[in-house]
Amino acid sequence: MNRRLLATATALLLTLTACNKATSGGQNAGGLKTGPGVTDSTITLASLVDLTAVFAPLGKSLVQGTQLFWKEQNAAGGVCDRKVEVVVKDHGYDPQKAVALYREVSGDVLGLQTVLGSPVVGALKSSIAQDDMFAGFAGWSASVLGDEHFQLVGTTYDIEAITGLDFLMREKGIKSGDKVGHVYFEGDFGENALRGSKYLAEKEGLTIVEQKIKPTDTDLSAQVAAFRNEGVKAILVSAGPAQTASVAGVAKSVGLTVPIVANGPGFTPQLLATPAGPALAENLTVVSSIAPFATEDPDVQKVADAFTAEYPDDKPTQVGFMFGYTQAKVTLAVLEKACENKDLTRAGVLTAMHEISDLDTGGLTAGPLDYTDPAQPPTRTVYLSKVDPTVQGGLVTIGDPVEADAAKDYKPAA
């Protein structure tokens, strides 16, 4: 059943059934349609994140960003005369656990503020579609393109990989005929990034030396040894922070001194306090749609200062706290548009999201966001950043945001 037919069926059901407004919806005297998760005073969302497994540091930081944003926004009046509450559940990067948690919360929320992890999204896609649920994706896999239920904040992993490899050719001396290692997680995240690196490699006469790993693999000595034996001139990492640290540390220890480029989820500043810290500072570049904390844009600095004030003992992360704050900011724009349309049902929220184009985040994302075509990423622009242990968040941008020429005509595939 398509979304419009489902919306019509849902409206008919609401007309025939008198239920509690928090779970079944209704219509206010002012003509505002409401649905699950919406009362006269509250909008309830849920976040399904990893707080205990491979992405736990990022998950914790992400939740901090989301919570701080809605704390500030609720103090300023909330949305549509309502406060926003976010119910946080830890799935431990386990898709089956995430399915159970989704069933637990789905009946009582308007949408999902955050769903962290490509494998989790894969497990939940059919349920999200059946429930016509808005879902903010904490990830950048192209697998969600074409699905109108998902909100991406930035571009996709394959475009990040294309841009990172393009940077290696422009700035680090990689040329036609060279070999480039690519270590990547099995599943949507890593394999989507690999699609991008292989695309540009074919165009430019490069050879990608592949090493597929699992999220539980944290000692990548064998993979780095394979890269050294193949004579790679650079390494791409599409995995978690522990894997990035292992690649950098092992490569340095065996004399493989080559530039390393990681997708955004592959770095967290806590790595700089590990034995791999010096190697990361020397060789790592991070490609991400989300601004590093040290970015000079006033809006970014305002968020960075707010983090320091709220969480003085914690280290901020680019794709953790900054992402969580930014994603909540995008969700605010969606809810405000739905309120303007007088439709705070699930179908109304999805309609509102896809009416948003050229959304300026004040530099929190590398480029403005356009949600009018679900089949396209909302931007193709990214930040390229180098490691700097002296700054908050551990990253500083390399020049202005970049939209690589090679990525402009590339077609991401779901």
N, C-alpha and C positions, 0 to 999 in steps of 0.2 A: 504494500500500500504506500503511495507516495505521500509526501508531507502534507500537501493541501487536503487530500482526502482524509488523512488521519486527523488533521486539525478540525475538519468539518465533523467527522465522527465524534471527536472529543467534545466539541461544542454541543452537539446534540445530546450526548450523554450527560453533560453538565446541566443542560436544561431539564432533563428528566429526573435527575438524581439530586436530592438535597443532602449535601455532605458538609463536613467541616471544611471551611475555607482553606485551612492550612494544608490539607492533603488533597482536596478535590477541586478547589477553585470556585469561582463565582464571578459576580460583577458588582463593583461598588456603585454607589449612587451617582458618582461623577462620571460613570461610563467606562471606568477602567476594568478591563477583563483581567482576572487573576486565575492562577492555576496552582498546582502543587508547589509547596514551599513558599507561598506568599500569603501573609495575613495582613490585617490593617496596619500593623506596626513593624513587620519583619519580612525580609527576604532571606531565605535560607539556601545556601549553596553547600557543596561538599568538595573536599579535596582528598584524593586517593594518592598517597605518596609513599616513597621509600624512606623510612627513618631508621632502619636497622640493618640494611644490607649494602650492596655495592655502591649505591648512590646516597647513602645515609647522610654524609656531610652536606651534599648539595640539597637533599630533601629537607633537612633541618633549616638550612639557610633560606630555601624557597618559602617554607611556611612562615618564617620570620618576616619575609618581604610582604607576603600576602596579608598577614595579620597587622603589620604596621600600616599598610595602605588603608585597610578598611577601618582601623582604629582612627586614623586621621579623617577619612571620609565620613564616618559616622559622627564624629565630633563636629563636622561641618554641615550636618543635616542629612547624611545618608543618601538614599536614592529614592525618588518618587515618594518622599515623606515617610520612608521606611529605613530602619537600620538593616545592615547586611551582616548576617552571621555565617561563618564558614565552619562546618563540621569536618575535622581532620581525622583521617583513618590511615594507619600504616599497613601497607600491603607487603613490605619487605621484598619488593621486586619479584613477587611470586604471583603469576597470572591467576592461578586458581584461588589463592587467597583474595585477590582483588575482585574476582567474580562474586565471592561470598559477601565481601564488604559492600559491593555495589548493590546487591540484593537487599542488604540491611538498610541502606540509606536512600535508595532511589525513590521510594514512594513519598518521601517527605522533603524533597528538595526541588527547587526550580531548575537547577542545572549543576554542572560540575565545574567549580572554579579551576581545578587542576586535576589532571590525570597524568602521573609521571611514569614514563617508560614505554617504549615501543611494544615490547611483548605484552604488557598489560593492556594497552590500547587494542592490540589485535584480539585479545581475549574478550574485550568488552564491546567491540564495535557493533555486533548484532543486537545486543541488549540496548545500547544507546540509541540505535536506529529505531528499534521497536518502541522505545519510550519517547521518541522524538526529543531527545535530551541535548541541550547545549553542553559542549564539553571543551574546556580549555586544555590543550595538549601541552604538557611539559616535555617537549621533545620536538624534533624537526624532521621526522621521517616523511618522505613523500607518499607513504602508504595511505595517509589520510586525505590526500588531495582528491577532489571529486565528491567527498562526503560532506554534505552541508552542515553536519552536526559539529564539526571540529573547528576550533579556533587555534590557528598557528600564530605565534608571535615571532615573526621573522621569516627567514628563508629555510630551505630544506638542506639536509646533510649532503646530498649530492652536489648541490650548488656551492655549499661551503668547501667541499673537496676540490671542485673545479677551481674555485677562487684561490684556495691554498696552493694548489699545484701551479696555477698561473703565476702566483707570487714567487714560488721557487724558481720559475723560469725567468721572470723579470728581474729578480733581485738576488738570487743565490746561485746563479750560474748553471742551473740545470738546463740541458739542451737535448735536442733530438739525438737519439741513440743511447741515452743514459737509462739506467735502471733506477726505479724508485720503489722502496719497500712500502707496503701498506698492511699494517696489522689492524684487524677489525673484529668487532663482536659479531658472532653469528646472529642472524635475525635482522629485523627491519633497520635498526640503527646502522650497524656496520655495513651491511650489504647494500643499503641505499647509498652510503658514502662511497663504497667501492664502485658502484655504477658511475658516479661522477668522475672518479679518478681514471677509470678505464676509458671513459668517453674522451677526456682531454688527452690521455696518453695516445689513443689511436689517432687523434687529429695531429698530434705534435711529434709522433715517432718515438715515444717513450715506451719503456717496458715496465709494467707493474708486477712486482714480485709479491704475491699474496701470502698472508699468514692469518688464517681465521682462528679465533680463539673464543672461549666461553667467558662469561662474566666472572666465573670463579677462578680463572687463570690469572694469577698475580705475579708469578715469576716467569718472565719472558726471555730468559737466557737462550733457550733453544731457537726462538724466533729471531732474536738479534744475531745469533750465530749464523743462521741461514742467510740473513741480509748481508752479513760480512762476507760470507762465502760467495754470494752472488755479485758482490762489488757494487751495492747500491750507493747512489750519490745523495740520497735524501730519504726520509721516512715520514709517512703519514700515519697518524694514530686516530682511529675512530673507535674509542673505547672509553673506559672510566679513568679517573685520576690515578688509581693504583697502577694501572697498566701503562699510562704515560710515564709515571715515575720509574717504573721498571725498565722501559725501553731506553729512557734517557740515561739512567744510571748504569745499566749493563753496557750500553753502547760506549759510554765514556771509559768504562773499565777495560774494554777489549780494544780500545783504540779506534773505534768507528766514530770519528768526529765528523758528523754530517748534520745538516739542518733538519729539524723535526717540526712538523706542523700537526696540530691536534684540533679536532672539532671542539667546540665550546665545552661539552660535558667532560672532556678529558683533562681539565685543569681545575684545581682549587688551590688557594694560597697556602693551605696547610702543608702542601707538598714541599714548600720551600724550607721547612724545618726538618726535612728528612735528609738522609745522605745523598739523595738525588738532587737536592736543591741547587748546587752549583752547576750541574749539567743542564738542568732546566733553564737556569738564568743565561747560560752560554748559548744554548742551541734551540730553544723552543719558541715557536710562534703559534698563537691561538687564533682561530678564525671563528667568529660568532656574530650573530645578529644583535646581541645585547651589549650595551656600553660597559666598558670597564669602569671601576669606581673613580679612577684618576682622570677620566675624561673631563675636559674643561667646560663643557656646556653647563650653564647655570642650573638647569633642571636636574642634571645628573649630580651635580655637587650638592644640591638641596637634598636629594635622596641619600647621598653618602653621609652627609651631616646628620640626617635623621637617624640613620642606622647607628652611627656612633653614639648619639644621645640615648637611643633606646636599648642598645645592646653593647655597652662599652667593653665587655670582656670577650666578645666574640669576633671572629675574623669574617669579613664579608666575602661573598663569592659572586662572580659575574653571572653565571647561569644558575645560581641559587637565589640569593637575596634579591639582586637586581632584576633577575627574571621574574621572581614571584611578585615583586612590587609592580613591574611593568605589565605583567599579565592581568593583575587586578585592575590596573588603570585602563587597560583595553576593555575588560569586562564592565567597568563603570560606563564607558562610552556606549557599549551595547545596551546596558540596562536603561541608561538615560534615553536612548533612541526608542526603546520599547515603551518606556513611559510616555514619551512624546506621542507615540502612536496609539496610546491608551490600550496596550495589550501586553500584560505581564504574564501571559501563558507561555508554555514551552515553545509552541509554534510561533508566538509573537516575538519571542527573544531571537529565534533563528532568523525570522524575517528581518528584524532590526539589524542583526549582525551583517547581513548581506546587503544592507543599504549603506554601509559605511565604506567610504573611499577616502584616500589621502589623509588618513588619521596621523596627525603630527604628535609624536610622543615626547617632543622636546629633547631629542637626542638619546633617549633611553633605548630606542632601537636605531639601527644604523640608517634606516630610511623610513619614510612614511608608509603606512600600511593600508592596503586596499583589499577588502573582503567581498567585493561584488561578484567575483568569479571563483567559486569554490575549487575549481580545477587547477587554479594557479596559486603559487605561493604569494602571500600578501606583499612581499618585497624580494628582490634579488641582491640587495645591498648588504654588506657585512662590514664589521670592524676587523682589521688585522691588528693584533697586539703582540708585543714582546714582553717577556718577563722582566720585572723590576722589583726586587725584594724590598726596596725602600718605600714603596707607595702602598696606600691602602688597596687591598684586593690583589696586589702582586702583579698587575698588568698595566701597561701604558700603550696607547694606540700608536700605530705606525702610519702617520699621515691621516688623510681624510677617509671617511667610509668609501668602500670600493664596490662597484658593480663591474665585474670582470667582463671584458668583451666576449670571452669564450662562453660565458654563462647567459648572455642575453638571448640567444636563439635556442638554447638547450631546452628540451621538453622533459620536465620531470614526469615520471610515470608512477601511478599509484600501485 
